[in-house]
Amino acid sequence: MIRPKNKGAFGLSSPVHYAWVVIAIAAVMHMAGGSIRQAFGVLIVPLEETRGWSPATVTLAYAMASIVGAVLAPLSGYCTDRYGARKVIMAGIATFIIGALLTGVVSEVWHLWISYGLFLGVASACFNVPIITTATYWFRTHLGYGVGLLQASHGLGPAVMAIVISVLITGASWKMAFWSVAIVGGTIMVVLMAFFRNRPSEIGATAFGAPALERSQPERDPAVEQLRLKAFRSSMQATATFWKLVSIHFLGCVSHSIVIIYIIPIAVLAGMEDVAAAGVLSTLALVSVTTRFLTPVISDYIGSRGTMATAFMWQGLPVLMLFWAHDPWQFYMFAVIFGIGYGGEGSAFPVINRQYFGRGPMGSSFGWQQLGAGSGMALGAWLGGALFWVFGSYTVTILVSTLTSVAGAVVIMSMEPTGRILIPEWEDTVPAAPAAADD
């Protein structure tokens, strides 16, 4: 029996399923578009030393970016379901380029709040939700591998970007650093969008692992699709598990945002040089690449609940090592141990959503969960600086990071086992589409 070859974006046959092409494009998008925000920690010390801006006012830009991204995430999810991921991502590319260019010429701290907090916050919402949603559409089986590769790129990007930004700021200039990111990163993303596709049906293909007969199924009427979207969203949000997933995202992001934002100031306070301290952030991000890939794969095979709870505990407890870290090797050892849990903490969310809610339109689901994540990132970023200002040390900040991860693990274990779909009959609630009017 001769197996038909897969169709590519322009109707050309290919021996590689196009799902992997989409994942590769999405991975580069994550690396180019998302890394600049996750590497924010390298900006605190230079701005404090050269411009006299306090960590509390500087990190307010990161908090604002997280809040903007969080508030817009449900809207991003709705637009992804309604108009397709590609259009939403293109809007994100535009705001990313503007935000990075403006950040390169800031002269007052409130300029940073606008360029970084507003524009890059919008870009974050336009990247995160559509990219993850698209990945779930392209895989019927082996979703864990696809999501794992995507999440691994999300860890690799900041690992590279933290060093690149730090070296450019130190060796060239602030303007050169951010204008390079805007021009090079923006160009790469625009080119990749020519090959990005929202769903397999756009190129006459099927999802990876789906039967070939799905290719011949007709497209649903837009009115029917809107009714399905509303029914799925209502059924999903009626479960306690959906809201627990939002809260878990919040708690996990409070915990690790404290570390990724303040690990460099903590290390510099202990006597490390700026570039060496940036290496600690790069190390934990690089180590996280492994578990960002493995956690969705493991979750796909044995279930997400226990896997994620383990990752949350592994993320939270090692933070206590910072109480005793003074020498560079101790900070790097912490980075390796923490990076394992950090990588696994959030990477299985697309898989656990599939296991709980099936294969419905997921954009709105991820949007609400990104609202929880962004709120957590904002709170952690602001809280770390505020607690340092109040207590004069990072002691309480470290404790908050540990406790929020542990709380997340407790919430995870309070949820149902992932062996059954919670809303198997959601399509039965779809109302009949209105009949077309006679001519």
MARTORVO-388419 format. One record per residue: z, x, y of N, C-alpha, C, CB in turn; residue in one letter. Coordinates in pm, whole numbers, plus 50000, padded with zeros to 5 digits. Glycine has a CB too. Layout:
# residues N
ZXYZXYZXYZXYa
...
***
This chain:
# residues 439
500005008549880500005000050000500005008750124501234990550001m
499115005850217499005013550340499885007050446497535014650388i
500805014750502501705009450605501035010650742503055017050604r
501075000050821500475000850954501235010451042500434987051020p
500485017451124501125026751216501715019251334500115037351264k
502675025351396503315019151511502445020451634504685025351535n
502495010251718501745010751843502565017251952501324996751886k
501885025252034502555031552146502445023052271501985045352172g
502875028652384502935020952508501555016652556503615028952615a
500525024252523499185021152573498255016752461498605033252645f
498855011052354498055005852244497585016352146496874998852299g
498025028752158497635039352066498565039751947497625052952138l
498025042951829498855043851709499695056551712497995043351582s
500855055851649501765067251647502555067051519502705066951769s
502795078851457503605079351335505095077351363503395092551264p
505505077951489506905076551527507115062751588507325087651627v
508125055751540508415042551595508755043851743509585035751518h
508215034551824508375035851969509825033852014507475025852038y
510665028651926512085027351959512675040951994512865020951843a
512245051351924512785064751950512255070452080512445074151834w
511045066552118510515070652248511325064252360509015066652261v
511625051352344512435044252445513805050652456512565029352409v
514415054052342515725060452344515665074052413516275062052201i
514605081652387514455094752451514325093352603513235102252394a
513535083552647513385081052790514725076852851512315070252816i
515405067652784516695062952834517715074252839517225051552747a
517645083452742518575094752740518365103752862518405102852611a
517105106452893516825114753011517255107453138515315118253017v
517065094353141517505086553256519015087853275517115071753240m
519745086953165521185088653170521555102453224521795086653031h
520855112753176521155126453217520805128653364520395136353130m
519655123653406519215126153543519905117153644517725124253553a
520085104353608520615094853704522105093153704520005082053682g
522735094553587524155091953578525045104053594524445085653452g
524485115953577525295128053573525915131553707524465139553524s
525215128853815525715132853947527025125753980524665129854055i
527175113353932528415106253959529535111253869528225091253940r
529225113953743530245118553649530705132753678529735117653508q
529905140453753530285154153788530975154853924529055163253787a
531475143753972532065143154106533215152954125532545129054134f
533925156054018535085164854028534785178354092535655167153894g
533545183254081533225196354138533125195854290531915201554079v
533105183954349532945182754494534265183254569532225169954527l
535375180354502536645178554571537115191354639537705173854474i
537175202354565537685214954621536785220254733537825225454510v
535445220754716534595225654827534775217454955533135225254785p
534855204354943535035196055062536425197855124534795181355028l
537395200255040538745202655090538825215955163539755202154975e
538155226255108538245239655165537355241555287537885249855061e
536145235955285535195238555394535285228355508533795238555340t
535735216055478535735205755581537115199955608534805194655542r
538075203955526539445199355549539705185055511539785201255689g
538825179255430539015165455388539995165055271537665158855349w
540935155855273541945155155167541335149455039543135146655213s
541895153054922541405147354796541435132154794542235152654680p
542445126254859542545111554858541365105154931543865107154924a
540925110955044539795105255118538465108455050539795110355261t
538375120254989537125123954920536915115154797537155138854879v
537955113654715537795105854593537635090954620538985108054502t
537885086854744537615072954779536125069954765538095070054922l
535275080054787533835078154768533515075054622533065090654814a
534165082254532533955079654389534495065954352534635090554303y
535665062654405536245049554377535325038454427537625048254442a
534755040354547533845030254602532595028954516533465033754745m
532055040254469530875039854382531185032154255530395054054348a
532375034354201532765027354079532945012454105534045033354022s
533545008954219533754994854253532414987854274534634993554379i
531534994154351530214988254375529474986354243529374997054472v
529494996754159528834995754029529444984853943528905008953957g
530784983453950531464973353870531124959353918532974975453875a
531184957154049530934943754104529494939354078531224943554256v
528574948754085527164945454066526744945253919526304955254140l
527604949953829527214950753688526864937153628528334956953608a
527654926553649527234913553595525894908853651528284903153624p
525654911353781524364907753840523244915953778524394909753993l
523514928853755522534937353689522214932253550523044951753682s
523254927853478523024922253344522204909453349524354919553276g
522494900853446521734888453460520264891553491522334879553570y
520044900853585518664904353622517934911053506518664913553745c
518664918553425518044924953308517574914253210519034934453238t
518414904253184518004893353094516884885053154519194884353063d
516894883353285515934874353351514594881253380516524868953482r
514644893553433513434900053481513024912553401513604903953625y
513884917153313513574928953235514234941453290512074930953229g
514554950753200515284962853238514484971853331515684970553114a
513174972353312512354981953386512434979653537510904981053341r
512374967153581512424964253724513784967753782512114949353749k
514834965253706516184968453754516364983553764517254962453660v
515854990853666515975005453669515195011453785515485011553537i
514025006053815513245011053929514025009554059511905003753939m
514734998354074515584996654192516685007354194516214982454195a
517195010454077518215020954067517695034654106518755021553928g
516465037754067515875050654102515755052054254514475052254036i
515335041354319515185041754465516525044354533514575028554516a
517565037154492518875039054555519475052554518519835027754515t
519165057654399519635070954359519065081754451519245073854212f
517755081154476517115091254560517665090554702515575089254562i
517795078554757518335077054893519755082254900518285062254938i
520575078554802521975082754803522145097754793522705076254690g
521365104254706521475118754691520995126054817520675123454570a
519895121254877519395127455000520405126255113518055121155042l
521005114455128521985112455234523255120655209522345097655245l
523655122055083524855130055052524655144555093525185129154902t
523415149155088523145163055125523315165955272521765166555086g
523405155755357523505158055502524745151555562522255152755572v
525765148455479526975142255533527705152055624527915137555418v
528295146755731529085155055822530465149155848528345156855954s
530655136555814531945129955823532265123755688531965119055935e
533565122255659533935117355527533425103255504535445117755510v
533325095155612532835081555592531345081455559533095073155714w
530625091955596529225093155553529155093955400528545105755617h
530105101255341530155102655195530435089255130531225113055154l
531285081255194531585068155137530335059455128532655061055221w
529445060855227528205052755227527175058555130527615052055368i
526895071555144525835077655063526195077754916525545091855111s
527415082054888527855083254749528445070154699528865094654735y
529345064454780530055052554735529175040254725531175049654827g
528285038254822527445026354822526165028254742527105022354965l
525335037954784524015039354722524095043754576523195049454801f
524925053654547525015058054407525775048054322525685071754399l
526615039754384527245028854311526235018354269528325022454395g
525335014854360524255005554325523385011354215523405002154450v
523035024154228522215030654126522885030253989521925045154166a
524195032453987524925032153861524795018653792526385035453884s
524955007853868524824994453810523414992053758525194983753913a
522424997353829521024995253790520605003753671520114998253908c
521375014153638521055022653524521815018353398521375037253557f
523135017253409523965016053289523675003653207525405016153328n
523694991953270523544979553195522144978153134523834967653285v
521054980053211519724978353152519424988253039518674979853259p
519885000653054519585010752952520235007252820520035024552999i
521525003652823522225000052700521644987252640523724998452726i
521344977452725520794964852677519464967052606520614954952793t
518604975152666517294977852605517424984352469516464986752696t
518374993252454518584999952325518874989852215519745010152335a
519664979552245519994969752141518784961352102521124960752189t
517824959552192516634951752161515674959252070515934947752288y
515694972452075514714980352002515144983851860514424992852077w
516364980151821516844983651687517384971451615517934994451696f
516804968351497517364958251409518354965151313516234950851329r
518004977051266518904985151183519084998751249518344986651037t
520125006051205520405019451256520615019751407519275028851219h
521205008951459521515008851602522475020151638522124995351642l
523365023551544524335034251571523665047451604525235035951451g
522575050751534521875063351563521235062951701520815066051455y
520585051551732519945050551863520955051351976519165037651873g
522035043551966523055043752069523755057352073524085032652045v
523945063451955524585076551951523805087152028524755080951808g
522495087252010521665096752084521715093952234520205096252034l
521725081252268521795077352409523125081452471521585062252425l
524205078852401525515082352453525735097452456526595075752369q
525145104552363525255119152364524645124952491524585125252241a
523545119152534522915123952657523805121252777521545117252678s
524585110452769525485106952879526605117252892526075092852857h
526905124152783527895134952790527265148352826528615136152659g
526045150552779525385163352806525025164752953524125164652720l
524625153753016524225154253156525285159853248523845140653202g
526515154053248527565159553334527955173853300528785150753327p
527845177453171528175191253132527265201153203528045192952979a
525985197653215525025206353283525155204853435523585203153238v
525275192253480525275189653624526475195753694525235174753648m
527645195853630528835201353693528635215953728530055199753602a
528045223653636527805237853661526695239753764527445245153530i
525605231853749524465233253841524895230353985523325223753799v
525605219354006526035215754141526995226254196526715201854141i
527925230754113528905240654157528215253754197529935243354047s
527265258254117526545270754146525695269154272525655274854027v
524995257854287524145255654404524965254954532523325242954387l
526115248154527526955247254645527495260954683528115237554621i
527905268754581528485282054606527415292054647529215287154483t
526275291954577525255302154600524195298654702524585305254474g
523985285654727522955281554823523605273554935521845273154753a
523585260354923524205251955026524425238054970523335251455153s
525255230555037525505216655001524215208555005526555210455094w
523445210255112522195202855127521215206155016521565205855263k
521075218854984520145222954879520525216754745520095238154866m
521825216154717522295210754590521855196254572523825211954580a
522125187954671521855173654656520405170054679522715165754750f
519715177354764518295174554780517505178654655517755181854903w
517945189054589517295193054464517465182154358517865206354412s
518685176754350518955166054254518095153754286520445162354256v
517995150254414517235138454453515755140054420517415135754602a
515175151454458513735153354443513345155354297513265165254527i
514025164654230513675167654090514035155954000514395180454043v
515275151154012515695140153926514905127453952517165137453946g
514675124154078513915112154111512495112654058513885110154259g
511835124154071510465125654021510395123653870509905139354058t
511315129853799511335128553653511495113953612512475137053593i
512405106753676512655092953638511475083853668513895087853708m
510815085953782509655077653815508545079553712509135080953957v
508295091953673507265094753573507605088053440507095109853553v
508855088753398509245083053269509105067953264510675086853239l
509275061453379509165046953381507775041853342509525041753518m
506765050453353505415046453311505345044053161504385057153352a
506275049753085506265048652939507395039852885506365062452877f
508235034752973509395026652932508965012252909510525027453038f
509465006152802509164992152774510464984652744508174990852655r
510554972352795511784964552782512064960152639511714952452872n
511024955052574511164949552439509974953452354511314934152444r
510134953552221509004956952133507804947752150509444956451990p
508034935152183506924925552194505944929352304507454911652220s
506384937452400505494941252510504344950052465506264948352617e
504494956652350503404964952298502964960052160503844979752290i
503314947452129502914941752000503594948051881501454942851983g
504794953151900505534959651793506764951451757505944973851834a
507534956151662508804949951623509914960051641508754944851476t
511144955151643512294964051652512384972951529513604956051670a
512994984451544513124993751431513924986951320513815007051476f
513324986451200513994980251085513724965451070515444982451094g
512954959551164512644945251156511414943051069512424939251297a
511314931451001510124928650921508884927351007510314915850840p
507734931050952506494931051028506084917151073505394937150947a
506524906651003506094893151038506604888851176506574883250934l
507644895751227508124892351360507094895151468509394899951390e
506164904251438505144907751537504254895851569504304919451486r
504064886851471503164875551490503854863251548502514871851359s
505164863951567505874852551623505534850951771507394854151603q
505294838651816504924836651957506084839052051504394822551977p
505744842552173506784844452275507414830952310506184851152402e
508714830852335509394818552372509014814552514510924820152360r
509004801552536508784796452670509924801152760508694780952670d
509624805352885510694810252975511824800152994510104813553110p
511494787152998512554777053014513464776852892511934763153036a
512884778352774513684778752651514544791352649512774778252526v
513974802452691514714815052691515914814252785513804826652733e
515764807652898516894805952990517994797352929516414799853121q
517614787152854518604778852787519344786852680517934766452725l
518614795252608519244803652505520214813452570518174811252424r
519794819352680520644828952751521954822352794519914834652872l
521864810452851523064803552898523964799752781522674791052978k
523374795252671524164791252554524864803152491523274784352450a
524174814352480524774826252421525914831352509523724837252402f
525674831852639526704836652731527944827752726526154837152874r
527754814652721528884805452716529674806952587528404791052731s
528974808152475529644809652346530414822752339528634809052231s
529834833352389530464846452384531694846952474529474857352425m
531584841752594532684842552689533804832752657532184840052830q
533564823752561534614814552517535584821152419534004802252454a
535254833152371536124840052277537084849352350535284847952176t
538294850652297539264860152354538794874452336540654858252290a
538054876852229537594890452201536694895852311536844890852068t
535854887252367534964891752475535784897452591534074880152525f
536844890252630537644894752744538524906652707538514883252795w
538894907652582539614919652538538714931952548540124917852394k
537434930352516536504941552530536384946152675535114937752476l
536394936452767536374939952909537624947852946536264927252997v
538784943352898540044950152931540114963952868541224941752886s
539564965352748539564978452681538724988352761539024977352536i
537564983852807536724992352890537494996753016535434985052929h
538234987453075539014990553194540065001253165539674977853247f
540854999253060541945008553030541415022452993542795003152915l
540365022952912539825035852873539265043552991538745034052770g
538655036353085538055043153200539095047453303537035034153266c
540185039953318541285044753401541765058253348542465034553404v
541925059053217542455071153154541555083253176542655068953006s
540275081953138539455094153144538915097053283538295093053047h
538875086953373538445090053509539445099253577538255077153590s
540725097553548541745106453603541475120853563543145102153557i
541095122753437540865136353389539585142153447540795136453236v
538475134753441537215140753484537165142953635536045131953442i
537965135253711537985137153856538985147953896538325123953925i
540125148853827541195157553875541435170053790542465149853882y
540685171853682540915183753601540595196453680540075183153473i
539585196153765539245207953844540315210853948537885206153912i
540755201054030541865203854121543135208554049542185191654202p
543425202753932544605207153856544465221653813544825198153733i
543275225353765543045239053721543075248853839541705240153647a
542475245053952542505253654071543945255254121541605247754183v
544715244654115546125245354155546905255054067546765231354149l
546445256453942547095265753849546605280053867546845261353706a
545615282353955545165295853985543765299353940546085305253925g
542995290153885541635293053840540665293053957541185282853733m
539575300853943538495300754042537695287754030537575313054023e
537005284254140536295271554144535265270054032535615269854277d
534405280154014533345279253913533935279053773532355290953926v
534995286953749535655286953618536295273353591536715298053611a
536865267253694537455253953678536385243553650538265250053803a
535215245153714534095236053686533665237453541532915238853780a
533835249353486533505251553345534375243553251533625266153312g
535605240553292536485232153210535895218053199537915231653270v
535455212553313534815199353312533545199453229534505194753455l
532755210053243531515211053164531815211953015530705223253208s
532885219152982533235220852840533625207652777534365230952825t
534505200052843534915187252784533745177552775536055181052865l
532855178052874531675169352868530735173652755530925169553002a
530595186652736529715191852631530275188652493529515207052645l
531575190452475532195187152346532045172352317533685191152346v
532125164052421532035149552400530675145252346532305142352531s
529665153752360528335150252311528375147252161527325161652340v
529135155152086529205153451941529765139851903530055164551879t
530915136251960531515123451923530825111551990533005123451958t
530155113852102529345103052159528245099052061528735107452294r
527725108651987526705105651886527335100151757525885118151855f
528395106651709528955103151579529685089851579529885114051533l
530385086551688531195074451689530375061651668531955073451819t
529235059651738528445047651708527895047551566527295046551806p
527525059351515527005060051378528085056051278526485074251346v
529275061751294530385058351204530745043551218531625067151235i
530775038651342531115024651365530115015251300531205021851514s
528855019251298527805011051239528005009551089526435017051269d
528605019751027528775019750882530115014050837528625033750830y
531215017550905532545013650856533255003750949533405025950837i
532635000251059533274991051154533794998351276534404983651087g
533774991351389534064997851516535534997851554533284991251625s
536304987951507537644986051560538534998251535538274973651498r
538685002351409539535013851379538985026651437539695015251231g
537665028051436537035040151490537345041551638535525039851468t
537215030551713537465031051857538945033151887536975018251923m
539835026851810541275028751833541665043351814542095019851739a
541095049651713541365063851690540905072251808540675068651562t
539715069151859539175076651974540055074952097537745072052005a
540555062852119541425060352234542705068752225541785045352244f
543305069352107544515077452091544195092152110545145075051952m
543055096552058542655110652071542325114052216541445113551980w
541915104452292541665106952434542975107852512540785095852492q
543925099252479545135098252561546175108952535545745085252540g
546515111552411547615120552380547375135152423547895120152232l
546165140652407545955154552451546155156952600544575158952413p
546105146452683546295148252827547675154152855546125134852901v
548645151552766549985156952783549995172352779550915151452674l
548945178352723548845192952721548795198852861547595197252644m
548355191052959548235196153095549595199253158547485186253181l
550675194053101552005197453150552305212453130553065188953079f
551695218253026552005232152992550825241653017552425233052848w
549695236553062548515245053081548645253053211547225236553084a
548535266253201548585275153317547465285453315549935282253323h
547135290453197546105300653184544745294153156546465310653072d
543655301053191542325295353167542095291153022541285305253208p
542525299352926542265295952786542965282952747542735307252694w
544095279952809544785267452779544015255552832546185267552838q
543425256952949542615246053003541355243952919542245248853148f
540755254752873539565253452790539895247752652538865266952774y
541055251252598541485245252472541715230252490542765252152420m
542345226452602542505212252632541155205352640543285210352763f
540185211652706538865205552723538215202552589537965214752806a
538365211652494537775209752362538435198052289537895222552277v
539775197652290540495187152217540305173552284541995190552210i
540445173152416540265160552488538835155452475540635162252635f
537865164552480536465160552476536095152852351535595172652486g
536785155552240536505148352115536825133552132537315154351997i
538015130552182538385116552202537615110052315539855115452228g
537395117452423536665112252538535255107752498536585122852649y
534605115352413533265111852371533215099152288532655123052294g
534265096852208534255085252120534815072652182535015088251999g
535495073952296536215062652354535305050852389536945067052479e
534175053252452533345042252497531985041252433533165043252641g
531645050452345530265051052297529915040352194530005064552238s
530915033852134530625023952030530575009652084531675024851921a
530685007652213530684994052267529424986152231530844994552416f
528204991852239527034983952198527094979752051525764991952222p
527664988351966527754985151824528774974151800528114997751743v
529954975151861530974964951838530534951451895532314969251900i
529764951352002529214938852054528264932551954528504941252187n
527414940651894526494935451792527274930051673525524946451746r
528334937151630529114932751514529874919851541530084943651472q
530324917851663531074905651697530174893951735532014908551811y
529064896651806528294885751867526864884651818528284887452014f
526414893351730525074892151676524004897551769524794877851645g
522814891551760521654897251826521174888651943520524898951726r
522054882552016521654874752132521324883452251522734864952169g
520904877352364520614884852487521894890852545519924875652591p
521994904052540523264910952566523454915752710523374922652476m
522474913952797522594919652931523844915053004521384916053012g
524114902153003525284896853073526574902053011525274881653072s
526594903452878527784908652810528104922652858527584908652659s
527104931452858527334945052902527654945553052526114953752872f
527094936153127527394935753269528874933353295526584925153336g
529454923553226530884920853244531744932353195531274907953172w
531324938553086532114949853035531994961953127531654953552893q
530854963553190530724974253289531554971153414529254976253327q
531774958253441532694954653549534084960053518532734939253569l
534534958453393535814964053353535814979153361536164959753214g
534734985453315534645000053315534655005453457533385004653242a
533814999753543533735004653680535035002753756532624997653753g
535714991453732537004989153796538014999653751537534974953765s
537985002953622538885013253570538595026853628538795013853421g
537315030253639536945043153698537405043953842535425045353689m
537235033053915537635032854056539145034354070537185019854123a
539895026853990541345027453999541865041253961541975016753909l
541335046753851541785060053809541495070753912541145063853678g
540285070053971539905080054071540795079354194538445078154112a
541085067154240541935065654358543395068354326541775051654416w
543855063454211545265064454176545715078854161545535056854049l
544845087254102545225101254084545535108054216544135108754012g
544685105954316544925111954447546125105854518543695110454533g
546285092654504547405085954570548745090554512547275070754557a
548815091754380550055096354317550365110854352549965094754165l
549315119154366549535133054408550085133454550548225141254398f
549565124754635550025124254774551485119654781549135114754856w
551875110354694553245105054695554235114854636553305091854619v
553885120854521554845129054446554645144154464554755125654301f
553505148354521553265162454543552895170054418554455168554602g
552595163054309552165169354184551355159154105553405174454100s
550765163953996549975155253911550745150253789548725162353866y
552055151353789552865147453674552705132753639554325150453700t
552915123953736552795109553711551345105853678553295101453833v
550415112453741548995109953714548675112453568548115118753804t
549185123453513548955126953373549555116353280549555140753340i
550735111553313551385101353232550595088253233552805098853281l
550065084553350549265072353360548025073453272548855069553506v
547375085053272546185087153190546505085153042545615101153214s
547615090552997547995089352857548325074852821549195098352827t
549115068252903549595054952870548465044552868550655050852969l
547495045952957546395036152958545515037352834545545037853085t
545305049552785544555051152660545295045152542544265065952634s
546585047652534547385042052425547375026752432548835047352431v
547485021252553547425006652568546085001252521547655002752715a
544995008452549543685004252502543605003652350542625013552555g
544205013552284544215013652137544965001652082544835026752085a
546064998052147546844986452103546024973652115548144985252186v
545314971952226544484960052244543374959452140543894959752386v
542764970852111541694971352011542204966251876541144985751997i
543364971051834543874967051704544364952651700544994976151664m
544474946151817544854931951820543644922851801545544928651952s
542444928551800541234920451786540924917751639540044927551853m
539994908451615539594905051479538854916651412538704892551479e
538884917251279538034926951208536564924551241538254926151055p
535774935051233534364934051272533454930451156533914947251333t
534014925451047533204922350930532424909450939534064921850811g
532684901251042531944888651055531604886051201532754876850996r
530494879151224530094875351358530964863851405528584871551363i
531474864551527532394854451577531704841651620533184860051692l
530434842551658529724830551707528414829051628529434831551862i
528504827051495527274826751413526364815051444527634826451268p
526894804351498526094792251519525854789451667526774780251456e
525814800151748525664798051892524334791251928525774811251965w
523284793751849521984787851882521974772651861520884794251796e
522964767651784523044753051767523464746151897524034749551656d
524024753851990524464748052118523364748252224525674755352169t
522204753752190521104754352287520564740252309519964763852240v
520594735052431520044721652455518524721452440520434716652596p
518004709952412516544708652398515894711252533516154694652344a
514764718552529514034721352652513424708452706512924732052628a
513384706852837512774694752895511304693952858512944694653049p
510884682152826509484680152786508574682252904509264666152727a
507404688052877506424690352984505904676953035505264699352933a
505694676253164505194663853224503724661753188505364664153378a
503344648953168501934646053138501084647853261501774631853083d
499844651653240498914653153350498544639353406497654660953305d
***
